[in-house]
Amino acid sequence: MVEQLRSTNFALLADTTAVESDWLVALRQEGGRGRHGRPWESIEGNFFGSTLIQLRPDDPPAPSLALAAGLALIEAVEVAAPNAQLALKWPNDLMLGDAKLAGILLERSGDRVVAGFGVNLAGAPQIPGRKTAALSPAQAIAPQVFAPLIAGKFSQVLALWRTADPSAFSQAWMARAHPIGTTLEVHSGPGERVSGSFDGIERDGAMRLKRKDGMIDIIRAGDVSLG
């Protein structure tokens, strides 16, 4: 754990000596990013950490690592806040009620992938157009305490990701997510929006979006707003 970094993802991916299961955690992150390069505000007491995965030839499709990261994250937060109303939102958010509590950013270089986690343990950053949340004062824990929780859960879930049937693994993620039929809007680019309802996920982690006319779109990237 270090006091300050520009980005734990950037630093870990650039470290050629890092090996799988290494973690890099910073108390402050000056250049943290969300999806599509959006800035991620650093609030004292929140968690900013990344871990490294070394892809193997017989691993499941790499995009499905997002499912593993999400499952590890929700299980770790449940230890800290067992009564919180948590749910996963495709592709990379953890929700507390209808507000974003945490986010995941996966980045890849060759066969190396870093999974970065930003968790609002102490304070909720402002994100234009989105609700955000933090754990209540009674539930909040220090990032130094949360670090071994997420590291332990990720190690367990990563092993399951490699050994479990992909369909069973995706169903485990589905059990922790918003239900089938949830109204969604997908933003895939400037001015590009598609509305429909959640119809589950594919084995590789892609989302199935059911349009009003019954057609199914397979969504592999984009921002999702819950209806």
Secondary structure as a PSIPRED ss2 file (coil, helix, strand):
# PSIPRED VFORMAT (PSIPRED V4.0)

   1 M C   1.000  0.000  0.000
   2 V E   0.000  0.000  1.000
   3 E E   0.000  0.000  1.000
   4 Q E   0.000  0.000  1.000
   5 L E   0.000  0.000  1.000
   6 R C   1.000  0.000  0.000
   7 S C   1.000  0.000  0.000
   8 T H   0.000  1.000  0.000
   9 N H   0.000  1.000  0.000
  10 F H   0.000  1.000  0.000
  11 A H   0.000  1.000  0.000
  12 L H   0.000  1.000  0.000
  13 L H   0.000  1.000  0.000
  14 A H   0.000  1.000  0.000
  15 D C   1.000  0.000  0.000
  16 T C   1.000  0.000  0.000
  17 T C   1.000  0.000  0.000
  18 A C   1.000  0.000  0.000
  19 V C   1.000  0.000  0.000
  20 E C   1.000  0.000  0.000
  21 S C   1.000  0.000  0.000
  22 D C   1.000  0.000  0.000
  23 W E   0.000  0.000  1.000
  24 L E   0.000  0.000  1.000
  25 V E   0.000  0.000  1.000
  26 A E   0.000  0.000  1.000
  27 L E   0.000  0.000  1.000
  28 R E   0.000  0.000  1.000
  29 Q E   0.000  0.000  1.000
  30 E C   1.000  0.000  0.000
  31 G C   1.000  0.000  0.000
  32 G C   1.000  0.000  0.000
  33 R E   0.000  0.000  1.000
  34 G C   1.000  0.000  0.000
  35 R H   0.000  1.000  0.000
  36 H H   0.000  1.000  0.000
  37 G H   0.000  1.000  0.000
  38 R C   1.000  0.000  0.000
  39 P E   0.000  0.000  1.000
  40 W C   1.000  0.000  0.000
  41 E C   1.000  0.000  0.000
  42 S C   1.000  0.000  0.000
  43 I C   1.000  0.000  0.000
  44 E C   1.000  0.000  0.000
  45 G C   1.000  0.000  0.000
  46 N C   1.000  0.000  0.000
  47 F E   0.000  0.000  1.000
  48 F E   0.000  0.000  1.000
  49 G E   0.000  0.000  1.000
  50 S E   0.000  0.000  1.000
  51 T E   0.000  0.000  1.000
  52 L E   0.000  0.000  1.000
  53 I E   0.000  0.000  1.000
  54 Q E   0.000  0.000  1.000
  55 L C   1.000  0.000  0.000
  56 R C   1.000  0.000  0.000
  57 P C   1.000  0.000  0.000
  58 D C   1.000  0.000  0.000
  59 D C   1.000  0.000  0.000
  60 P C   1.000  0.000  0.000
  61 P C   1.000  0.000  0.000
  62 A H   0.000  1.000  0.000
  63 P H   0.000  1.000  0.000
  64 S H   0.000  1.000  0.000
  65 L H   0.000  1.000  0.000
  66 A H   0.000  1.000  0.000
  67 L H   0.000  1.000  0.000
  68 A H   0.000  1.000  0.000
  69 A H   0.000  1.000  0.000
  70 G H   0.000  1.000  0.000
  71 L H   0.000  1.000  0.000
  72 A H   0.000  1.000  0.000
  73 L H   0.000  1.000  0.000
  74 I H   0.000  1.000  0.000
  75 E H   0.000  1.000  0.000
  76 A H   0.000  1.000  0.000
  77 V H   0.000  1.000  0.000
  78 E H   0.000  1.000  0.000
  79 V H   0.000  1.000  0.000
  80 A H   0.000  1.000  0.000
  81 A C   1.000  0.000  0.000
  82 P C   1.000  0.000  0.000
  83 N C   1.000  0.000  0.000
  84 A C   1.000  0.000  0.000
  85 Q C   1.000  0.000  0.000
  86 L E   0.000  0.000  1.000
  87 A E   0.000  0.000  1.000
  88 L E   0.000  0.000  1.000
  89 K E   0.000  0.000  1.000
  90 W C   1.000  0.000  0.000
  91 P C   1.000  0.000  0.000
  92 N C   1.000  0.000  0.000
  93 D E   0.000  0.000  1.000
  94 L E   0.000  0.000  1.000
  95 M E   0.000  0.000  1.000
  96 L E   0.000  0.000  1.000
  97 G C   1.000  0.000  0.000
  98 D C   1.000  0.000  0.000
  99 A E   0.000  0.000  1.000
 100 K E   0.000  0.000  1.000
 101 L E   0.000  0.000  1.000
 102 A E   0.000  0.000  1.000
 103 G E   0.000  0.000  1.000
 104 I E   0.000  0.000  1.000
 105 L E   0.000  0.000  1.000
 106 L E   0.000  0.000  1.000
 107 E E   0.000  0.000  1.000
 108 R E   0.000  0.000  1.000
 109 S E   0.000  0.000  1.000
 110 G C   1.000  0.000  0.000
 111 D C   1.000  0.000  0.000
 112 R E   0.000  0.000  1.000
 113 V E   0.000  0.000  1.000
 114 V E   0.000  0.000  1.000
 115 A E   0.000  0.000  1.000
 116 G E   0.000  0.000  1.000
 117 F E   0.000  0.000  1.000
 118 G E   0.000  0.000  1.000
 119 V E   0.000  0.000  1.000
 120 N C   1.000  0.000  0.000
 121 L C   1.000  0.000  0.000
 122 A C   1.000  0.000  0.000
 123 G C   1.000  0.000  0.000
 124 A C   1.000  0.000  0.000
 125 P C   1.000  0.000  0.000
 126 Q C   1.000  0.000  0.000
 127 I E   0.000  0.000  1.000
 128 P C   1.000  0.000  0.000
 129 G C   1.000  0.000  0.000
 130 R E   0.000  0.000  1.000
 131 K C   1.000  0.000  0.000
 132 T E   0.000  0.000  1.000
 133 A C   1.000  0.000  0.000
 134 A C   1.000  0.000  0.000
 135 L C   1.000  0.000  0.000
 136 S C   1.000  0.000  0.000
 137 P C   1.000  0.000  0.000
 138 A C   1.000  0.000  0.000
 139 Q C   1.000  0.000  0.000
 140 A C   1.000  0.000  0.000
 141 I C   1.000  0.000  0.000
 142 A C   1.000  0.000  0.000
 143 P H   0.000  1.000  0.000
 144 Q H   0.000  1.000  0.000
 145 V H   0.000  1.000  0.000
 146 F H   0.000  1.000  0.000
 147 A H   0.000  1.000  0.000
 148 P H   0.000  1.000  0.000
 149 L H   0.000  1.000  0.000
 150 I H   0.000  1.000  0.000
 151 A H   0.000  1.000  0.000
 152 G H   0.000  1.000  0.000
 153 K H   0.000  1.000  0.000
 154 F H   0.000  1.000  0.000
 155 S H   0.000  1.000  0.000
 156 Q H   0.000  1.000  0.000
 157 V H   0.000  1.000  0.000
 158 L H   0.000  1.000  0.000
 159 A H   0.000  1.000  0.000
 160 L H   0.000  1.000  0.000
 161 W H   0.000  1.000  0.000
 162 R H   0.000  1.000  0.000
 163 T H   0.000  1.000  0.000
 164 A C   1.000  0.000  0.000
 165 D C   1.000  0.000  0.000
 166 P H   0.000  1.000  0.000
 167 S H   0.000  1.000  0.000
 168 A H   0.000  1.000  0.000
 169 F H   0.000  1.000  0.000
 170 S H   0.000  1.000  0.000
 171 Q H   0.000  1.000  0.000
 172 A H   0.000  1.000  0.000
 173 W H   0.000  1.000  0.000
 174 M H   0.000  1.000  0.000
 175 A C   1.000  0.000  0.000
 176 R C   1.000  0.000  0.000
 177 A E   0.000  0.000  1.000
 178 H C   1.000  0.000  0.000
 179 P C   1.000  0.000  0.000
 180 I C   1.000  0.000  0.000
 181 G C   1.000  0.000  0.000
 182 T C   1.000  0.000  0.000
 183 T E   0.000  0.000  1.000
 184 L E   0.000  0.000  1.000
 185 E E   0.000  0.000  1.000
 186 V E   0.000  0.000  1.000
 187 H E   0.000  0.000  1.000
 188 S E   0.000  0.000  1.000
 189 G E   0.000  0.000  1.000
 190 P C   1.000  0.000  0.000
 191 G C   1.000  0.000  0.000
 192 E E   0.000  0.000  1.000
 193 R E   0.000  0.000  1.000
 194 V E   0.000  0.000  1.000
 195 S E   0.000  0.000  1.000
 196 G E   0.000  0.000  1.000
 197 S E   0.000  0.000  1.000
 198 F E   0.000  0.000  1.000
 199 D E   0.000  0.000  1.000
 200 G E   0.000  0.000  1.000
 201 I E   0.000  0.000  1.000
 202 E C   1.000  0.000  0.000
 203 R C   1.000  0.000  0.000
 204 D C   1.000  0.000  0.000
 205 G C   1.000  0.000  0.000
 206 A C   1.000  0.000  0.000
 207 M E   0.000  0.000  1.000
 208 R E   0.000  0.000  1.000
 209 L E   0.000  0.000  1.000
 210 K E   0.000  0.000  1.000
 211 R C   1.000  0.000  0.000
 212 K C   1.000  0.000  0.000
 213 D C   1.000  0.000  0.000
 214 G C   1.000  0.000  0.000
 215 M C   1.000  0.000  0.000
 216 I E   0.000  0.000  1.000
 217 D E   0.000  0.000  1.000
 218 I E   0.000  0.000  1.000
 219 I E   0.000  0.000  1.000
 220 R C   1.000  0.000  0.000
 221 A C   1.000  0.000  0.000
 222 G C   1.000  0.000  0.000
 223 D E   0.000  0.000  1.000
 224 V E   0.000  0.000  1.000
 225 S E   0.000  0.000  1.000
 226 L E   0.000  0.000  1.000
 227 G C   1.000  0.000  0.000
